[in-house]
Amino acid sequence: MANPVVHFEIQSTDAPQLHQFYGDAFGWSIDANNPMNYGIIGAGEGGIGGGIGPSMDGTNLVTFYIQVDDIAAALEKVAKLGGKTVMGPMDVPDGPTLALFNDPQGNTVGLVTGM
């Protein structure tokens, strides 16, 4: 696959509750020992890694991230095909660069480089 899905994310108005829920429901080991209380979930055998964190805008959101070589170019192509940039490229401290877009039906999807 040219641009694989490499990460998923669940944002919640009560992230600690979802850390507990998903940990108990699926046996996931969730490490939220960081200043943002962002729960890092390991990939496990045959899976992809993800995270559960606090909502940035007070809404619940589930999204997945597609790895690309050039976020700006990917957002440009998305726009030409009817999508809309929701969040332009943002560098995560000590981590990758992220962006979000809405597809033509309004679904929010992430882009990532540097993972």
C-alpha positions, 0 to 999 in steps of 0.5 A: 500500500502506497500510503498506509494507515499507521495510527488511530486516535480517539479524542474524548471529553473524558479520556481517563474513562475511555483509557479504562474502558478500552483497557478492560474491554480489549486488554489494551495496555494504555500509557497516559503518563505524560503531561497531556494525559494522552494514552499511548496504545501499542500496536500489538501483533498485527495491529497499528498503534493508537492513542486516546486523549482529551478532546481539543474542542469539547467533542468526541472524535475517532479518526485514523492517520494516513502516512504520507511523504509530503503533508502540504502536497497531500492536502492540496490533492485532497482539496482538488478532490473536494476535501477541506483542510481542518488543521494544517500541518502541526509539529508534535514535540519530539514526534511527527507532523500531523494535519487533519482534513474532512473528506467530501462527506465530512469525515475527519481523517489525519495525515502524518509524516515522520512516524 
